[in-house]
Amino acid sequence: MMESLTLIWLIALAIFIVIEIITLGLATIWFACGALAAFVASLLGVNVQAQFVLFTVVSLASLFTVRPYVAKKFTSERIKTNCESLIGKSARVVEKIDNINETGVVFINGLEWTARAENDAIVDIGKFAQIVEIKGVKLIVREMKEEKIV
């Protein structure tokens, strides 16, 4: 009985790892930790009930303590959308940016974007502006003194 349960924990561990590799969703790795703990306990001859308790406790502890930290670490280093990658880059002004008259268009990466100036400044056609923020579908820009594309 003990040998078959050890094999079952090993198979469960492998299944959880394979599912995690396929999905990369940080969903089953925590149960793989629990299965590993139960597998080691089984090798050490711990009784069946204790193995299931150990599996449950280690899985849930991993899920609720380590997962938030790991998820935050992975998502903080990743750019969420393509438009967020525009922040800090330069764009050429193709329509005068005037917040009061609600006009302004910039050209960047082959696309035209509606733009508004930071601090209600006016930016003339042909100037370059640095993108400092995105609000909805509008780029918030600051006129660049040097015409340098970033």
N, C-alpha and C positions, 0 to 999 in steps of 0.2 A: 504494500500500500504506500509506504513512504517513498519508495523509488519511483512509483508512477506519479505521485504528487510532485516530486522534484522535477520530473520530466514535464509535467503540466505547467509548472511555474516557468520553466525554461522556454517552453513553447509560447506561453503568454508573453514573456519578456520579448521574444523575437517578433511576435505579431505586433505588439505595441510599438516597437522600434521601426518596423517596416511601415506601419501606418503613418508614423510621424515623419519618416523620410519622404513618403509619397505626398503627404498633405502640407508639411512644414507649417502647421497651424498652432504649434505649442498646445496641442489638445491631449495627445496620448502619452507624451514623454513622462508625465507625472505618474501614470499608471505603470509605465515601464520601471520607474524607480521603486514603486511598491512591489512589483513582481520580482525585481532583483532582490529586495530585502526578504521577501518570502522564500525565494529560491535559496538564499544563503541560510536562512533559518531552517529550511527543510534539510539542507546538507548537514546542518549541525544537530539534527534530530529533534527539533522543537515540535511539539504536538500540533495537530492539524488546526485546531481552533485558534491557537496563538499565531499560526502562519496567516490565517485569514484576517485576524485582527491587525497584525503587523502590515499586511498588504493594504488594508483600508486606511490605517493611521498614516503610513508613509505616503501613500498616494494623495490623500487629502491635505496633509501637511505640505507636501511639495506643491500641490495645486494652489493652495491659498497663501503660502508664504513666499515661495521662490518665483512662481509665475508672474506676479505683478512686477517684480524687479526685472526679470528677464524680458518681459513684454515691453516695458518702458525703455530698456536699454536698446532693444532692436528698433523700436519705432522712433526714438529720438534721433537716430543717426540716418534716417531715411527721409528723403524729400517726398512729401505726400502727393503733390500733383506737379504737373509740368509747369503750370503758371507760377508756382512758388519758386521755381528755379530762376525766374526772371529778376527777382529782387537782387539789387546790386548791379545789374547790367545796364548798359547804355542803349538808348533808343533815339532815333532821329525824329524830330518833330516835323510832321507833314501837314498839320493844320494848327494854327496858332492856339496855344493853350491859354485860355482866359476863363477862370472859374466863375466870374460874375456873369458872363454871357453864355456860360455852359458850353464852351467849345474846346476842342483839343483832341488831336489824334497823333499817335506816335507809331513808328514803323520799327518792328524788331522781329528777327527770325522769320522774315518773309510774311509777317502778318501785321495788320493794322489794329491798334488797340485804342479805345477811348481813353483819354488821359486827363487828369486834373493836376494842377500844380500844388505842391506843398506850400503852405503859408500864403495862398492866393497870389502868388507871383505870376507874371505874364511871361510866357516863353514863346519866342517868335519861330516861324517856319525856318527850317534849315539848321537850327541849333540842335545840340545833343542834350539829352536829359537822362539822369540816372533814376532808375526805378527804386523807390524807397519803400513802397507798400502796395498792397492790392486790396481794394475795397469793392466787393461785389465783382462787377465786370470792368471796373475802371482801374487803370494804373495811376498811382500817385507818384509824381516825379519831382525831381529837383534839377534845375538847370545846371549844366556842367560848364564851368568856366573854360576848361580845355576840351577841345573836340577830340576826345580819346574814347575809342570804343572798348568797353570792358566785356 
